[in-house]
Amino acid sequence: MLATYRSYHGATAGSITATGDPRRWPNEPGMPGIVHFWGPYPYRSAFHARTEAEECERALQHLRDVIAFEGPSTIAALILETVVGTNGILVPPDGYLAGVREICDEHGIVWIADEVMAGFGRCGEWFAVDRWDVTPDLICFAKGVNSGYVPIGGVVISAAIAETFERRVFPGGLTYSGHPLACASAVASIRIFEEEGILENVRKVSDTVVAPRLAELAERHPSVGEVRGLGFFWALELVRDRGTREPLVPFNASGEAAGPMNEFAGACKEQGLWPFVHFNRTHVVPPCTTTADEMAEGLDMLDRALEVADRFTA
Ligand SMILES: Cc1ncc(COP(=O)(O)O)c(C=O)c1O
């Protein structure tokens, strides 16, 4: 199975081995047979690409090369976060997911889209893949499907894969599989998404408040190297120097080495804003019900906290 670096897929044995970040390290050796490759990341391109189109083309060629050397017939599946979450809100360049679909079809590889974070409104769509009009073979979902009221996660299964279970029973079971209360909460939540226009809210507030306001913060604060995202799913990458793109703190920093990010987070919390901070990034990922006024209030706090990060720039 192929998975990308800069990914998180969960904490059970298989999914932590698929994970492409330091959370996997203490779990190694994990499930055998998982190989990691680089996905697209234009701001810190593994392929020395200068444009999104170049990044897309080179990332797809890299994937083809990995498949060729691993042996296409040995690969059952490829798992991707449609938009990478914890590891940086990495939005795939246009054409990347269509290219992945094509490569998977060519080699009979099942494409699993992990939309545990990106799905159910986060990207302004029911499923993030809808944004690029592509269809994976499996879609994993959880979190947003019921706004987290009770634990539930699931997998959307394509007709072709579902059909195998008509002939062959899936030999697994869990105490709480298909729990009626959890499923009812998901159905109720989906109805509310429709009734209250949640996807429309995400798109509107994203376009009118989040995108323009974050672009403006990026322009004004020297610590902001890049702002990227879509819907209610955004990252600010903080740097010491915009020219060199040196991260504000090193990769996987903790303790004293993470000082500047901790000070930034402290400045958010003092104002009543609870930030998500990961390595040298902070993410803007509020509830999908957030109004334009609430969003503006939160971004004002972020603006003030970024002044603390600015102090660490060259
Ligand atoms: C992208 C992604 N995939 C998978 C998971 C794991 O989901 P669960 O905790 O429901 O197993 C998470 C959880 O944080 C996630 O963010």
The ligand as a Gaussian input file, in Angstrom:
#p B3LYP/6-31G(d) Opt

LIG

0 1
 C       -7.115000      12.815000       8.210000
 C       -7.417000      11.881000       9.325000
 N       -7.563000      10.587000       9.062000
 C       -7.850000       9.692000      10.023000
 C       -7.979000      10.090000      11.332000
 C       -8.297000       9.059000      12.366000
 O       -9.638000       8.986000      12.553000
 P      -10.227000       8.137000      13.770000
 O       -9.690000       8.787000      15.000000
 O      -11.698000       8.290000      13.594000
 O       -9.715000       6.751000      13.606000
 C       -7.853000      11.425000      11.671000
 C       -8.002000      11.825000      13.085000
 O       -7.580000      12.802000      13.567000
 C       -7.547000      12.344000      10.639000
 O       -7.396000      13.635000      10.909000

